[in-house]
Amino acid sequence: MPFRWSGRALQTLSAAAMSALLLASAAKHFREPEFFHPVVPDILCRDDSGAQPNGPLAVLSREEWVAASGLLEAAAAVGLLIPASRPAAAGCVTAMFTAFLAGHVDALRAAYGPGGTPHRRRVHTLRLPLQAPLIAWAWTLTRRNRRP
């Protein structure tokens, strides 16, 4: 007799997989923060050197944005594992991945600009389209699955 997956079991498995992905990414934020530096738009980054004026959105340094997003990813990963908080956490993850689109577009623009390198072009050309399936996947976890 074949094993049949219930909707709830599939959603739990999917949430656990998304949680693992987020925890791995959160850990990378602290192990290799420079990997995430290009996807933090310059307009959001505070410059404490005084070399340029800070805009109204520049409330954190690039390093602080990377750390904050790593903490948000870790918190979201935990929220996805708790069935009661899963829909809200998944909505936040969907919003977070959607907001990250701006950073990926900015990084792609910079990679193809005068200071870009072939490696950065390759990396950011691949990273941007990966956001779409991540957004869609997170969105599927926003629905409550009431059937056993």
Backbone bond lengths (Angstrom), bond angles and torsions (degrees), N, CA, C in turn:
res aa  C-N    CA-C-N  psi(-1)  N-CA   C-N-CA  omega(-1)  CA-C   N-CA-C  phi
1 M - - - 1.435 - - 1.530 108.61 -
2 P 1.342 118.43 124.23 1.467 120.46 -178.44 1.528 110.91 -71.45
3 F 1.314 113.68 149.78 1.468 120.23 177.28 1.524 109.09 -78.00
4 R 1.319 116.92 131.65 1.464 120.97 179.67 1.524 109.15 -109.80
5 W 1.313 115.15 126.92 1.456 120.91 178.74 1.517 109.70 -84.04
6 S 1.318 116.94 133.24 1.464 120.60 174.33 1.522 108.05 -83.64
7 G 1.324 116.10 162.17 1.463 120.30 177.10 1.512 111.87 -59.16
8 R 1.327 115.83 -39.21 1.470 120.24 -179.91 1.522 110.64 -65.84
9 A 1.323 117.44 -42.18 1.461 120.75 -179.71 1.532 110.87 -64.81
10 L 1.322 116.70 -40.79 1.471 119.97 178.24 1.518 111.28 -64.81
11 Q 1.337 116.57 -41.11 1.458 118.98 179.63 1.528 110.48 -66.88
12 T 1.324 117.52 -38.68 1.465 121.00 178.09 1.523 110.72 -63.59
13 L 1.325 116.41 -43.07 1.467 120.67 177.60 1.528 110.57 -63.37
14 S 1.324 116.88 -43.61 1.462 121.38 179.30 1.525 110.74 -63.28
15 A 1.334 116.34 -42.45 1.471 120.43 178.79 1.527 111.01 -64.41
16 A 1.328 116.60 -39.28 1.470 119.91 178.40 1.524 110.74 -65.19
17 A 1.328 116.61 -39.44 1.469 120.21 178.47 1.527 110.70 -65.92
18 M 1.341 116.92 -44.06 1.478 120.40 177.53 1.520 109.70 -63.26
19 S 1.317 117.22 -39.72 1.457 121.37 178.59 1.526 110.90 -61.97
20 A 1.322 116.94 -43.91 1.468 120.56 178.37 1.521 111.13 -61.84
21 L 1.322 116.42 -41.89 1.464 120.93 178.19 1.533 110.31 -61.71
22 L 1.326 116.27 -44.75 1.465 120.04 -179.80 1.527 111.56 -66.18
23 L 1.331 117.48 -39.74 1.466 119.95 178.41 1.529 111.29 -65.65
24 A 1.322 117.09 -39.18 1.471 120.16 177.09 1.525 110.43 -64.15
25 S 1.329 115.82 -42.59 1.465 119.66 178.57 1.529 110.91 -66.05
26 A 1.321 116.83 -41.54 1.471 120.21 179.28 1.525 110.31 -60.90
27 A 1.328 116.60 -42.90 1.469 119.78 178.50 1.526 110.46 -62.10
28 K 1.325 116.86 -39.89 1.474 120.74 179.81 1.531 110.39 -65.30
29 H 1.333 117.88 -31.07 1.466 120.86 177.44 1.532 110.83 -57.67
30 F 1.324 116.68 -32.76 1.459 120.15 -177.41 1.523 113.01 -97.68
31 R 1.329 117.39 -25.50 1.475 120.73 176.73 1.517 112.15 -79.98
32 E 1.338 116.55 -42.33 1.463 122.31 -177.33 1.533 110.04 -133.97
33 P 1.314 118.01 66.54 1.469 119.63 -176.51 1.525 113.58 -61.03
34 E 1.324 117.32 -28.23 1.466 119.82 -178.78 1.531 111.96 -64.05
35 F 1.325 117.83 -22.64 1.464 121.41 176.61 1.534 110.75 -61.98
36 F 1.329 116.52 -31.45 1.463 121.72 -176.94 1.531 113.18 -94.72
37 H 1.315 117.47 -11.88 1.469 120.23 -178.14 1.529 113.78 -53.87
38 P 1.337 119.40 -44.05 1.472 118.74 -177.64 1.528 114.54 -64.06
39 V 1.338 117.70 -22.70 1.467 118.63 -177.09 1.527 112.97 -93.04
40 V 1.325 117.21 7.83 1.465 120.49 172.37 1.529 106.32 -97.71
41 P 1.335 116.95 111.51 1.470 118.95 -177.47 1.529 112.20 -58.60
42 D 1.326 115.46 140.38 1.467 121.26 -179.35 1.517 112.30 -55.80
43 I 1.317 117.34 -33.80 1.467 120.88 -177.09 1.531 112.30 -63.64
44 L 1.330 116.68 -21.45 1.467 120.92 179.61 1.527 112.81 -91.11
45 C 1.324 117.39 -11.48 1.461 121.12 -170.92 1.521 112.55 -95.19
46 R 1.311 114.71 124.70 1.466 121.97 176.37 1.528 108.49 -75.78
47 D 1.327 115.57 137.17 1.462 121.43 177.26 1.523 107.32 -112.60
48 D 1.335 116.28 108.62 1.461 120.80 -177.96 1.521 112.73 -86.93
49 S 1.337 117.68 -2.29 1.460 120.15 -177.40 1.527 111.98 -76.18
50 G 1.319 116.38 -20.47 1.455 120.00 -177.38 1.521 112.66 85.61
51 A 1.324 117.55 1.56 1.464 121.86 -178.60 1.523 111.77 -69.16
52 Q 1.313 116.74 -26.99 1.465 120.14 179.23 1.521 109.13 -145.99
53 P 1.317 117.29 153.06 1.462 119.03 178.87 1.529 110.41 -73.06
54 N 1.312 115.61 146.73 1.461 120.80 177.99 1.512 109.93 -88.38
55 G 1.310 116.38 136.85 1.456 121.73 176.47 1.522 110.73 -79.40
56 P 1.326 117.10 174.20 1.468 120.58 -177.49 1.529 113.65 -67.07
57 L 1.325 118.01 -20.95 1.465 120.97 179.75 1.523 113.00 -91.69
58 A 1.319 117.43 -7.49 1.462 122.41 -176.52 1.527 110.12 -83.16
59 V 1.325 115.57 76.07 1.467 119.98 -175.83 1.525 112.69 -97.95
60 L 1.326 117.49 -20.88 1.464 121.82 179.45 1.521 109.64 -129.91
61 S 1.324 115.98 156.71 1.469 119.92 173.37 1.533 108.19 -75.63
62 R 1.302 116.34 166.70 1.472 121.04 178.53 1.535 110.50 -56.90
63 E 1.326 116.64 -43.54 1.464 121.20 -179.59 1.525 110.84 -63.96
64 E 1.333 116.84 -39.35 1.471 120.34 178.89 1.526 111.42 -67.34
65 W 1.350 117.85 -37.79 1.468 120.71 177.01 1.526 110.37 -63.06
66 V 1.325 116.80 -42.76 1.467 120.56 -179.69 1.530 109.86 -63.54
67 A 1.323 116.97 -44.67 1.471 120.31 179.02 1.531 111.17 -64.60
68 A 1.333 116.97 -43.12 1.465 120.32 179.94 1.523 111.44 -62.83
69 S 1.329 116.66 -42.26 1.467 118.45 179.71 1.529 110.76 -69.09
70 G 1.318 117.88 -32.19 1.466 120.60 175.02 1.525 111.42 -64.18
71 L 1.327 115.93 -42.09 1.467 120.07 177.42 1.526 111.01 -65.27
72 L 1.342 117.08 -40.50 1.467 120.39 177.73 1.523 111.18 -62.74
73 E 1.323 116.86 -41.05 1.460 120.05 178.64 1.523 111.16 -64.23
74 A 1.327 117.40 -40.33 1.470 120.36 178.59 1.529 110.69 -64.99
75 A 1.324 116.90 -43.14 1.469 120.33 178.62 1.528 111.05 -64.22
76 A 1.319 116.74 -41.15 1.462 120.47 178.69 1.528 110.70 -64.48
77 A 1.321 116.97 -37.69 1.471 120.97 178.88 1.523 110.50 -60.65
78 V 1.316 116.60 -42.35 1.465 120.60 178.09 1.528 110.04 -66.63
79 G 1.325 116.86 -43.78 1.464 121.11 179.62 1.519 112.96 -59.85
80 L 1.323 117.29 -34.56 1.463 120.73 179.06 1.524 112.40 -69.10
81 L 1.317 117.24 -25.18 1.462 120.42 -178.55 1.522 113.30 -80.57
82 I 1.319 117.40 -15.74 1.465 122.06 -179.40 1.523 107.97 -98.21
83 P 1.335 118.55 112.75 1.466 120.40 -174.81 1.533 114.32 -53.35
84 A 1.311 117.89 -38.55 1.464 119.96 -178.46 1.527 112.50 -66.92
85 S 1.326 117.20 -32.19 1.462 120.24 -178.55 1.524 112.75 -97.69
86 R 1.323 117.26 -4.24 1.464 121.48 -174.22 1.526 113.58 -56.34
87 P 1.355 120.14 -49.49 1.466 118.23 -178.27 1.533 112.98 -60.47
88 A 1.321 116.78 -42.08 1.467 119.73 179.22 1.525 110.88 -67.75
89 A 1.333 116.72 -44.05 1.466 120.36 178.93 1.526 110.41 -62.41
90 A 1.333 116.60 -41.01 1.467 120.23 179.53 1.522 111.00 -65.49
91 G 1.323 117.38 -37.41 1.465 120.58 175.54 1.518 111.08 -62.79
92 C 1.324 116.02 -41.35 1.469 120.10 177.56 1.528 111.23 -66.30
93 V 1.325 117.42 -39.21 1.461 120.87 178.00 1.528 110.07 -64.97
94 T 1.337 116.19 -41.22 1.467 120.20 177.35 1.524 110.05 -59.62
95 A 1.326 116.52 -46.50 1.470 121.03 179.02 1.528 110.85 -63.89
96 M 1.331 116.37 -40.69 1.465 120.42 -179.58 1.531 110.79 -63.65
97 F 1.330 117.22 -47.44 1.468 119.96 178.75 1.530 111.06 -63.06
98 T 1.325 116.81 -36.10 1.468 120.41 177.95 1.527 110.20 -66.64
99 A 1.321 116.73 -42.21 1.470 120.39 178.11 1.528 110.71 -64.87
100 F 1.334 116.87 -34.20 1.461 120.13 178.97 1.523 112.27 -64.57
101 L 1.332 117.27 -19.30 1.465 120.06 177.87 1.530 111.19 -55.41
102 A 1.329 116.54 -40.88 1.469 120.42 -179.33 1.525 110.64 -59.40
103 G 1.319 116.83 -42.07 1.456 120.44 178.63 1.517 112.86 -66.84
104 H 1.325 115.66 -38.48 1.466 119.15 179.35 1.534 111.38 -69.19
105 V 1.320 116.50 -37.53 1.470 119.72 176.63 1.528 109.59 -65.42
106 D 1.332 117.20 -43.14 1.458 121.31 179.09 1.537 110.59 -62.92
107 A 1.322 117.20 -41.71 1.470 120.55 179.14 1.527 110.85 -66.11
108 L 1.320 117.11 -38.49 1.468 120.72 178.08 1.527 110.40 -65.73
109 R 1.330 116.48 -42.15 1.463 121.22 177.35 1.530 110.34 -59.53
110 A 1.323 116.57 -45.41 1.468 120.67 179.79 1.528 111.40 -66.95
111 A 1.327 117.27 -36.97 1.467 120.90 -179.57 1.517 111.94 -63.85
112 Y 1.328 116.22 -32.98 1.466 120.02 178.91 1.531 111.89 -94.17
113 G 1.324 116.83 4.27 1.462 121.18 176.96 1.515 111.61 -84.56
114 P 1.320 116.80 -172.72 1.463 120.74 -175.80 1.526 114.04 -61.49
115 G 1.332 118.48 -30.02 1.468 120.37 -178.98 1.516 113.61 -92.27
116 G 1.331 117.37 2.73 1.460 121.18 -177.30 1.518 112.53 -74.11
117 T 1.310 115.20 155.03 1.464 121.81 177.54 1.534 108.49 -120.45
118 P 1.318 117.46 160.78 1.473 119.27 177.30 1.533 112.21 -56.85
119 H 1.324 117.10 -38.95 1.471 120.51 179.38 1.536 110.58 -63.11
120 R 1.324 117.11 -47.59 1.474 120.07 179.92 1.526 110.89 -64.10
121 R 1.317 117.62 -36.44 1.469 120.14 177.27 1.523 110.33 -61.43
122 R 1.333 115.93 -45.50 1.469 120.62 179.67 1.524 110.92 -62.26
123 V 1.314 116.41 -49.67 1.465 121.46 -177.17 1.528 111.08 -59.53
124 H 1.320 116.80 -50.31 1.467 119.29 -174.96 1.522 112.80 -76.89
125 T 1.319 117.11 -25.01 1.462 119.58 173.87 1.526 109.77 -67.43
126 L 1.322 117.81 -32.49 1.468 121.54 177.60 1.533 112.53 -82.59
127 R 1.326 117.36 -35.88 1.465 120.26 -175.65 1.524 112.91 -68.76
128 L 1.322 117.89 -39.27 1.468 120.33 -176.17 1.526 112.45 -60.50
129 P 1.336 120.35 -52.81 1.470 118.87 -178.14 1.528 114.06 -66.30
130 L 1.326 117.99 -19.04 1.465 119.84 177.45 1.527 112.23 -67.82
131 Q 1.323 117.46 -18.59 1.468 119.96 179.81 1.523 111.28 -66.41
132 A 1.330 118.64 -35.19 1.473 120.77 -176.40 1.533 112.07 -59.99
133 P 1.343 119.92 -51.05 1.463 117.49 178.38 1.526 113.10 -66.52
134 L 1.333 117.41 -30.14 1.466 119.43 176.93 1.533 110.90 -66.29
135 I 1.321 116.42 -42.18 1.467 120.81 177.86 1.529 109.52 -62.11
136 A 1.327 116.54 -47.25 1.470 120.78 -179.43 1.529 110.87 -62.23
137 W 1.319 116.86 -42.33 1.466 121.09 -179.42 1.529 110.02 -63.10
138 A 1.330 116.82 -47.88 1.470 119.83 179.53 1.530 110.56 -60.54
139 W 1.325 117.13 -38.88 1.463 121.35 -179.42 1.535 111.10 -62.49
140 T 1.331 117.31 -36.12 1.477 119.34 -179.78 1.523 111.42 -64.18
141 L 1.312 117.68 -23.29 1.468 121.07 -179.09 1.527 112.62 -85.04
142 T 1.337 117.80 -4.41 1.468 119.86 -179.70 1.522 112.11 -76.80
143 R 1.315 116.88 -19.62 1.473 120.50 -177.58 1.519 109.93 -82.36
144 R 1.295 114.65 135.73 1.472 119.66 174.61 1.519 107.83 -76.82
145 N 1.291 115.98 133.22 1.460 120.86 178.92 1.520 107.64 -106.77
146 R 1.302 116.65 100.90 1.463 121.92 -174.35 1.531 113.29 -89.12
147 R 1.319 116.83 -14.23 1.464 118.11 -178.06 1.524 110.11 -81.17
148 P 1.344 116.51 139.43 1.475 119.76 179.48 1.494 114.08 -70.65
